[in-house]
């Protein structure tokens, strides 16, 4: 079971919190407005999905169920009190691995303001300090320059190319894998990110 779920994490104007059914209108509008910005990076199913798409309420219930089971942590990303994106820690594993993978999206109209680096730092620290994970990774398409800047700003280690790693659109796409372990950020990733931000 996820530790302390539901949980909210805050740093300045950036807040991570559970997605709510009341977010439907804003979430749907953001996804529609950012379709061209987000779809090149959105994972898809290689197997045709039959039947009606789940409702937003069903989507939120599914995310909450995954969080309660401890397999993932799905967060809404708020900036200055408004929903602007989403971040999810998936594939949470314990045992001898103790690892998870972070994925995210943010609306183009607020991109470049340090929102996602802060959100990733918050989530990473939560994974290390609360969940007791040892490793967090982010997998990014080599063409996704904005996301590559996120991991570069945060100092994630480039661990190389994963060929045909994730299905997107109509093909299996290569991704570059970036990671941090607890040894890399003994003082916490958020503190390191804030220190770099103040220095620039």
Secondary structure as UniProt FT lines:
FT   TURN            3..4
FT   STRAND          9..11
FT   TURN            12..13
FT   STRAND          14..17
FT   HELIX           21..23
FT   HELIX           24..33
FT   HELIX           35..38
FT   HELIX           39..41
FT   HELIX           56..69
FT   STRAND          73..79
FT   TURN            80..81
FT   STRAND          82..93
FT   TURN            95..97
FT   STRAND          99..106
FT   HELIX           108..110
FT   TURN            111..112
FT   HELIX           115..129
FT   STRAND          135..140
FT   TURN            142..143
FT   HELIX           145..154
FT   STRAND          157..168
FT   TURN            169..170
FT   STRAND          171..181
FT   HELIX           182..185
FT   TURN            186..187
FT   HELIX           189..199
//
